[in-house]
Amino acid sequence: MSAPDYPDEPDRAPGCPAPRETYELYGHEAAERAFAEAQTSGHLHHAWLICGPRGIGKATLAYRMARRVLGAKPDPTHGVLGTDPADPTSMRIAAMSHGDLMVLRRPFDEKRKRWRAEITVEEARRMGGLFHTRAGEGGWRVCIIDAADELNLNAANAILKMLEEPPDQAMVILVAHAPGRLPATIRSRCRRLDLRPLSTELTTKITIAQGASKDEAALASKLAAGSPGRALAMVSADGAALWREIDQLVTQGPRAGQGAAHGLVRRLALAKAAPQRGLFFELLAMRLEQQIRLSAGSGQITGIEPWFILRDELNTLAVDMERLYLDPAQVIHNAIQKTWRTVSSHPLRTQET
């Protein structure tokens, strides 16, 4: 299999190296040791569920596990599950040309020139082609699903059939940002590895190592809540400037002015602004949660519920924008107006970032 000739990939955060090309992983040694011990024992489970927030290294861990299972030369200088980047197996996995590895992810919509919002049943059924044939190199066959919570219902049912009757030397590694969205029947058949957010200090260090300035890395890491991937995406998309705009819209409400809102809407509606649109909704949700925490901490419990409702409504808007191919300009304008209505009706104390 060859890597798709698209300008981007659905499992690659803006500003981040592709997980299949990443050989370092920080802060998740316990999960790596759990997998290494299972492999050493000779009793590897056939399905692993890697859970945690976006951007903390779940896909990177999945590829590290796949390299070890498929026989890449171990290299402890790259961590517990480290492998030699120059090993032929590592190089073929990085090139997506290893015959015993399959990656299931959201397919590309050629008509709309964008990644689809979910993993379809047609994609899921491809796994049968891998597991119903003999391994090309006489060993294991591995399928990475990134992200498993993007499987639609029919695709999830197709995956479940394989998990119920796994063939010998076949492994499925499921990456999940929101494992609760997966059917319990899938979760119960997997061994789970939970990854936790990293410290702000470690996130900053990783962000600087990828080329960010100290000031950029410091602000992005503070906002990223322990997610290096999110911090790098913020740096790549000029997240500091976007955060300041969002902070103004939330703090001032309608007083920020329609001009500021319309300018932001026009900019984010451009086709090339897809990464910034996703970041806009992430940062807006974080700003609302910041307001909620501040009010709760100061004892202002009354009136917080509308802000929780607003946060959930905006999350739904963001998902529907991608899933239903809604007009980004209308969706973002709607998000701002909803925010302003809540600001006007239920003002909360402000705080400086």
Secondary structure as GFF3:
##gff-version 3
##sequence-region A 1 353
A	DSSP	three_ten_helix	19	21	.	.	.	ID=ss1
A	DSSP	alpha_helix	29	41	.	.	.	ID=ss2
A	DSSP	beta_strand	47	51	.	.	.	ID=ss3
A	DSSP	alpha_helix	58	69	.	.	.	ID=ss4
A	DSSP	three_ten_helix	76	78	.	.	.	ID=ss5
A	DSSP	alpha_helix	88	94	.	.	.	ID=ss6
A	DSSP	beta_strand	101	104	.	.	.	ID=ss7
A	DSSP	beta_strand	108	109	.	.	.	ID=ss8
A	DSSP	beta_strand	114	115	.	.	.	ID=ss9
A	DSSP	alpha_helix	121	131	.	.	.	ID=ss10
A	DSSP	beta_strand	141	146	.	.	.	ID=ss11
A	DSSP	three_ten_helix	148	150	.	.	.	ID=ss12
A	DSSP	alpha_helix	153	164	.	.	.	ID=ss13
A	DSSP	beta_strand	170	176	.	.	.	ID=ss14
A	DSSP	three_ten_helix	179	181	.	.	.	ID=ss15
A	DSSP	alpha_helix	184	187	.	.	.	ID=ss16
A	DSSP	beta_strand	191	194	.	.	.	ID=ss17
A	DSSP	alpha_helix	200	209	.	.	.	ID=ss18
A	DSSP	alpha_helix	214	224	.	.	.	ID=ss19
A	DSSP	alpha_helix	228	236	.	.	.	ID=ss20
A	DSSP	alpha_helix	239	252	.	.	.	ID=ss21
A	DSSP	three_ten_helix	253	256	.	.	.	ID=ss22
A	DSSP	alpha_helix	258	268	.	.	.	ID=ss23
A	DSSP	three_ten_helix	271	273	.	.	.	ID=ss24
A	DSSP	alpha_helix	274	297	.	.	.	ID=ss25
A	DSSP	alpha_helix	305	323	.	.	.	ID=ss26
A	DSSP	alpha_helix	328	345	.	.	.	ID=ss27
###
